[in-house]
Amino acid sequence: MFDEFKKFAFKGNVVDMAVGVIIGGAFGTIVSSLVNDIIMPVFGFITAGMDFKSLKIVLSEAVTEGDKVIRPEAAIAYGNFIQNIVNFLIISISIFAAVKIISKAMSRVSKPEEEKAPEPKGPTQEELLAEIRDLLKSKETENI
């Protein structure tokens, strides 16, 4: 069982996938920073200083006694949802662009077989046999 696991875990595809997951996590952090630190403040400026993360619909207010929270507020945080949608769209567009660029580069490196110059065709079997026949006939007429 250990040998089977070892064969599975160290196949090229599994290692490639692990590297992709790690890079994807780092990429997600970069995109989150881009959205939180650059894009959303611009939206906040356009909307007169509104912070999208704080947008919510409060269903019930928090109940407090002094500094102690007895019951937290129940709210629908749609601003955070909007920010996550923006994150998703940026990640999707970035991945789409990367795949498009990679596929275009790969198509330039390995040209399809239709575009390659066709190899010159040799004579067919019938043509070779006809040539041999003609040679034999010419030798036969020389010997006479």
Backbone as CSV, one residue per row, in Angstrom:
resi,resn,N_x,N_y,N_z,CA_x,CA_y,CA_z,C_x,C_y,C_z
1,MET,0.832,-1.191,0.000,0.000,0.000,0.000,0.879,1.258,0.000
2,PHE,1.973,1.228,0.762,2.877,2.377,0.797,3.506,2.610,-0.565
3,ASP,3.865,1.517,-1.273,4.460,1.666,-2.606,3.473,2.296,-3.580
4,GLU,2.204,1.889,-3.511,1.193,2.475,-4.382,1.029,3.964,-4.110
5,PHE,1.026,4.318,-2.809,0.907,5.732,-2.463,2.112,6.509,-2.967
6,LYS,3.291,5.930,-2.837,4.515,6.590,-3.282,4.471,6.818,-4.801
7,LYS,4.005,5.810,-5.543,3.892,5.967,-6.998,2.907,7.073,-7.348
8,PHE,1.793,7.123,-6.619,0.786,8.154,-6.877,1.298,9.540,-6.509
9,ALA,1.899,9.665,-5.323,2.293,10.973,-4.809,3.427,11.604,-5.595
10,PHE,4.260,10.792,-6.197,5.421,11.351,-6.881,5.304,11.305,-8.394
11,LYS,4.099,11.105,-8.895,3.884,11.235,-10.330,4.034,12.705,-10.693
12,GLY,4.399,12.971,-11.926,4.599,14.345,-12.373,3.349,15.184,-12.232
13,ASN,2.176,14.625,-12.511,0.944,15.411,-12.470,0.621,15.883,-11.058
14,VAL,0.856,15.039,-10.059,0.537,15.410,-8.688,1.468,16.520,-8.218
15,VAL,2.746,16.402,-8.539,3.701,17.436,-8.148,3.378,18.742,-8.862
16,ASP,3.058,18.680,-10.151,2.681,19.883,-10.896,1.442,20.535,-10.290
17,MET,0.481,19.702,-9.903,-0.740,20.234,-9.319,-0.443,20.904,-7.973
18,ALA,0.433,20.317,-7.169,0.789,20.912,-5.884,1.455,22.268,-6.083
19,VAL,2.346,22.351,-7.053,2.997,23.632,-7.354,1.952,24.647,-7.801
20,GLY,1.007,24.211,-8.624,-0.059,25.107,-9.082,-0.916,25.622,-7.935
21,VAL,-1.207,24.759,-6.963,-2.023,25.180,-5.817,-1.270,26.219,-4.991
22,ILE,0.018,25.995,-4.785,0.816,26.948,-3.999,0.907,28.291,-4.714
23,ILE,1.183,28.258,-6.011,1.272,29.501,-6.774,-0.099,30.175,-6.824
24,GLY,-1.165,29.380,-6.960,-2.518,29.939,-6.966,-2.853,30.644,-5.658
25,GLY,-2.429,30.066,-4.536,-2.660,30.717,-3.243,-1.936,32.049,-3.157
26,ALA,-0.688,32.067,-3.617,0.072,33.317,-3.613,-0.567,34.331,-4.552
27,PHE,-1.025,33.868,-5.705,-1.673,34.748,-6.674,-2.960,35.316,-6.086
28,GLY,-3.704,34.483,-5.360,-4.933,34.947,-4.708,-4.648,36.046,-3.689
29,THR,-3.541,35.925,-2.961,-3.160,36.952,-1.998,-2.840,38.261,-2.701
30,ILE,-2.130,38.164,-3.827,-1.789,39.366,-4.588,-3.053,40.030,-5.120
31,VAL,-3.980,39.243,-5.652,-5.220,39.802,-6.187,-6.058,40.410,-5.067
32,SER,-6.106,39.762,-3.914,-6.857,40.329,-2.782,-6.274,41.675,-2.372
33,SER,-4.958,41.752,-2.357,-4.314,43.023,-2.030,-4.627,44.076,-3.092
34,LEU,-4.609,43.688,-4.348,-4.941,44.620,-5.427,-6.355,45.157,-5.250
35,VAL,-7.290,44.263,-4.951,-8.683,44.689,-4.796,-8.846,45.537,-3.539
36,ASN,-8.325,45.054,-2.398,-8.519,45.753,-1.125,-7.772,47.080,-1.061
37,ASP,-6.555,47.121,-1.586,-5.701,48.288,-1.395,-5.716,49.280,-2.550
38,ILE,-6.148,48.855,-3.737,-6.095,49.761,-4.882,-7.472,49.993,-5.503
39,ILE,-8.157,48.924,-5.866,-9.419,49.082,-6.601,-10.558,49.574,-5.707
40,MET,-10.776,48.938,-4.559,-11.907,49.317,-3.716,-11.770,50.730,-3.142
41,PRO,-10.560,51.202,-2.773,-10.476,52.609,-2.361,-10.870,53.582,-3.475
42,VAL,-10.579,53.221,-4.738,-11.006,54.074,-5.851,-12.533,54.094,-5.927
43,PHE,-13.161,52.920,-5.786,-14.630,52.889,-5.747,-15.156,53.697,-4.563
44,GLY,-14.465,53.596,-3.433,-14.863,54.376,-2.260,-14.761,55.867,-2.515
45,PHE,-13.722,56.285,-3.222,-13.561,57.706,-3.563,-14.678,58.160,-4.496
46,ILE,-14.992,57.319,-5.479,-16.050,57.655,-6.436,-17.407,57.744,-5.734
47,THR,-17.613,56.895,-4.729,-18.901,56.870,-4.021,-18.858,57.694,-2.738
48,ALA,-18.042,58.744,-2.732,-17.965,59.702,-1.614,-17.509,59.053,-0.311
49,GLY,-16.461,58.246,-0.384,-15.848,57.691,0.825,-16.521,56.458,1.389
50,MET,-17.392,55.836,0.645,-18.078,54.644,1.131,-17.119,53.457,1.137
51,ASP,-17.094,52.733,2.246,-16.267,51.531,2.354,-17.147,50.329,2.022
52,PHE,-16.819,49.625,0.938,-17.662,48.514,0.499,-17.720,47.387,1.517
53,LYS,-16.637,47.174,2.258,-16.640,46.084,3.247,-17.673,46.319,4.341
54,SER,-17.950,47.581,4.622,-18.877,47.875,5.717,-20.336,47.919,5.274
55,LEU,-20.599,47.753,3.992,-21.989,47.760,3.530,-22.697,46.506,4.021
56,LYS,-23.827,46.708,4.674,-24.576,45.564,5.197,-26.010,45.958,5.491
57,ILE,-26.837,44.943,5.559,-28.223,45.131,5.974,-28.342,44.499,7.351
58,VAL,-28.619,45.328,8.342,-28.696,44.846,9.721,-30.089,44.275,9.959
59,LEU,-30.109,42.990,10.309,-31.389,42.336,10.602,-31.795,42.552,12.051
60,SER,-30.816,42.473,12.952,-31.086,42.784,14.356,-29.837,43.403,14.962
61,GLU,-30.027,44.454,15.718,-28.912,45.169,16.339,-28.256,44.296,17.411
62,ALA,-26.997,44.598,17.686,-26.281,43.903,18.756,-26.816,44.376,20.110
63,VAL,-26.890,43.457,21.055,-27.320,43.787,22.410,-26.071,43.814,23.278
64,THR,-25.826,44.948,23.919,-24.625,45.100,24.750,-25.010,45.611,26.125
65,GLU,-24.177,45.283,27.086,-24.267,45.839,28.434,-22.891,46.385,28.751
66,GLY,-22.751,47.665,28.623,-21.440,48.278,28.818,-20.552,47.930,27.631
67,ASP,-19.410,47.320,27.936,-18.491,46.903,26.879,-18.688,45.449,26.478
68,LYS,-19.565,44.750,27.177,-19.779,43.321,26.947,-20.921,43.106,25.952
69,VAL,-20.630,42.299,24.904,-21.646,41.992,23.892,-22.420,40.764,24.358
70,ILE,-23.707,40.931,24.555,-24.547,39.812,24.977,-25.017,39.031,23.761
71,ARG,-25.467,39.740,22.751,-25.885,39.104,21.511,-25.328,39.936,20.350
72,PRO,-24.513,39.303,19.461,-23.949,40.073,18.347,-25.035,40.424,17.338
73,GLU,-24.724,41.420,16.509,-25.699,41.820,15.505,-25.800,40.754,14.410
74,ALA,-26.969,40.633,13.839,-27.203,39.751,12.699,-27.351,40.660,11.479
75,ALA,-26.437,40.467,10.513,-26.447,41.354,9.356,-26.056,40.587,8.101
76,ILE,-26.558,41.070,6.971,-26.177,40.527,5.663,-25.098,41.462,5.124
77,ALA,-23.878,40.950,5.029,-22.725,41.761,4.622,-22.567,41.703,3.109
78,TYR,-23.425,42.411,2.383,-23.373,42.361,0.921,-22.178,43.128,0.360
79,GLY,-21.620,44.074,1.097,-20.423,44.792,0.647,-19.225,43.859,0.531
80,ASN,-19.078,42.995,1.503,-18.001,42.003,1.456,-18.222,41.050,0.287
81,PHE,-19.476,40.711,0.023,-19.811,39.849,-1.108,-19.425,40.523,-2.426
82,ILE,-19.720,41.831,-2.555,-19.346,42.570,-3.766,-17.829,42.551,-3.945
83,GLN,-17.104,42.729,-2.851,-15.649,42.734,-2.926,-15.130,41.361,-3.359
84,ASN,-15.726,40.290,-2.880,-15.318,38.943,-3.293,-15.634,38.692,-4.767
85,ILE,-16.729,39.254,-5.263,-17.050,39.128,-6.689,-15.992,39.836,-7.528
86,VAL,-15.570,41.025,-7.089,-14.518,41.743,-7.803,-13.228,40.923,-7.794
87,ASN,-12.892,40.332,-6.638,-11.719,39.441,-6.561,-11.824,38.325,-7.592
88,PHE,-12.970,37.675,-7.618,-13.174,36.552,-8.537,-13.031,36.992,-9.988
89,LEU,-13.611,38.116,-10.341,-13.533,38.592,-11.722,-12.091,38.905,-12.129
90,ILE,-11.344,39.526,-11.239,-9.943,39.835,-11.555,-9.142,38.555,-11.713
91,ILE,-9.339,37.586,-10.818,-8.626,36.308,-10.925,-9.019,35.605,-12.222
92,SER,-10.301,35.584,-12.542,-10.772,34.915,-13.761,-10.180,35.546,-15.009
93,ILE,-10.187,36.860,-15.067,-9.633,37.551,-16.235,-8.134,37.302,-16.338
94,SER,-7.445,37.323,-15.207,-5.997,37.083,-15.217,-5.666,35.679,-15.691
95,ILE,-6.395,34.692,-15.200,-6.146,33.306,-15.617,-6.489,33.128,-17.090
96,PHE,-7.588,33.722,-17.540,-7.959,33.642,-18.947,-6.861,34.228,-19.824
97,ALA,-6.355,35.400,-19.437,-5.291,36.037,-20.213,-4.026,35.181,-20.219
98,ALA,-3.674,34.611,-19.065,-2.471,33.773,-18.995,-2.608,32.535,-19.868
99,VAL,-3.765,31.874,-19.823,-3.987,30.686,-20.650,-3.955,31.047,-22.125
100,LYS,-4.551,32.175,-22.478,-4.564,32.627,-23.869,-3.139,32.887,-24.361
101,ILE,-2.331,33.557,-23.546,-0.944,33.861,-23.929,-0.130,32.578,-24.057
102,ILE,-0.305,31.660,-23.109,0.452,30.403,-23.147,0.050,29.570,-24.353
103,SER,-1.245,29.485,-24.643,-1.676,28.675,-25.795,-1.199,29.296,-27.106
104,LYS,-1.163,30.624,-27.177,-0.668,31.284,-28.383,0.827,31.024,-28.555
105,ALA,1.572,31.076,-27.452,3.012,30.805,-27.518,3.275,29.350,-27.897
106,MET,2.477,28.441,-27.349,2.658,27.012,-27.667,2.326,26.733,-29.129
107,SER,1.327,27.427,-29.677,0.973,27.201,-31.081,2.061,27.730,-32.006
108,ARG,2.780,28.753,-31.578,3.890,29.256,-32.388,5.075,28.311,-32.344
109,VAL,5.298,27.688,-31.189,6.433,26.776,-31.040,6.206,25.490,-31.821
110,SER,5.048,24.893,-31.659,4.754,23.646,-32.370,3.672,23.926,-33.404
111,LYS,4.091,24.086,-34.646,3.148,24.375,-35.718,2.340,23.123,-36.025
112,PRO,1.089,23.296,-36.366,0.282,22.133,-36.747,0.861,21.463,-37.996
113,GLU,0.559,20.182,-38.137,1.125,19.412,-39.239,0.664,19.904,-40.602
114,GLU,-0.510,20.544,-40.675,-0.985,21.028,-41.963,-0.092,22.152,-42.477
115,GLU,0.466,22.955,-41.558,1.274,24.092,-41.972,2.693,23.688,-42.353
116,LYS,3.150,22.520,-41.922,4.490,22.076,-42.267,4.546,21.757,-43.752
117,ALA,5.709,21.970,-44.325,5.868,21.697,-45.756,5.721,20.198,-45.999
118,PRO,4.913,19.816,-46.988,4.737,18.389,-47.255,6.031,17.801,-47.827
119,GLU,6.316,16.583,-47.393,7.507,15.910,-47.902,7.274,15.520,-49.356
120,PRO,8.336,15.598,-50.171,8.144,15.222,-51.580,7.778,13.743,-51.673
121,LYS,6.796,13.473,-52.529,6.328,12.101,-52.675,7.235,11.356,-53.639
122,GLY,7.517,10.138,-53.279,8.305,9.275,-54.158,7.385,8.592,-55.150
123,PRO,7.976,7.856,-56.070,7.139,7.144,-57.051,6.319,6.053,-56.364
124,THR,5.158,5.799,-56.939,4.301,4.744,-56.397,4.849,3.386,-56.823
125,GLN,4.302,2.361,-56.242,4.743,0.997,-56.543,4.498,0.669,-58.025
126,GLU,3.392,1.129,-58.557,3.066,0.874,-59.960,4.070,1.569,-60.877
127,GLU,4.447,2.809,-60.514,5.409,3.533,-61.319,6.770,2.844,-61.307
128,LEU,7.177,2.352,-60.151,8.452,1.622,-60.069,8.412,0.349,-60.903
129,LEU,7.314,-0.377,-60.826,7.189,-1.613,-61.608,7.201,-1.314,-63.108
130,ALA,6.535,-0.225,-63.510,6.539,0.142,-64.927,7.942,0.519,-65.377
131,GLU,8.699,1.194,-64.521,10.074,1.566,-64.847,10.963,0.335,-64.989
132,ILE,10.802,-0.622,-64.092,11.577,-1.882,-64.181,11.218,-2.619,-65.460
133,ARG,9.936,-2.667,-65.781,9.484,-3.324,-67.014,10.115,-2.674,-68.244
134,ASP,10.098,-1.351,-68.260,10.677,-0.637,-69.396,12.175,-0.884,-69.503
135,LEU,12.867,-0.939,-68.354,14.312,-1.232,-68.370,14.573,-2.633,-68.896
136,LEU,13.753,-3.593,-68.456,13.931,-4.967,-68.937,13.664,-5.056,-70.425
137,LYS,12.662,-4.353,-70.925,12.361,-4.360,-72.343,13.512,-3.748,-73.150
138,SER,14.083,-2.662,-72.620,15.178,-2.027,-73.360,16.422,-2.928,-73.381
139,LYS,16.695,-3.658,-72.308,17.829,-4.597,-72.288,17.567,-5.762,-73.241
140,GLU,16.317,-6.162,-73.312,15.938,-7.282,-74.191,16.149,-6.887,-75.650
141,THR,15.795,-5.655,-75.976,15.974,-5.204,-77.360,17.465,-4.984,-77.683
142,GLU,18.268,-4.644,-76.690,19.720,-4.467,-76.888,20.386,-5.823,-77.159
143,ASN,19.919,-6.832,-76.507,20.512,-8.173,-76.644,20.135,-8.813,-77.981
144,ILE,19.148,-8.371,-78.628,18.740,-8.969,-79.900,19.563,-8.482,-80.994
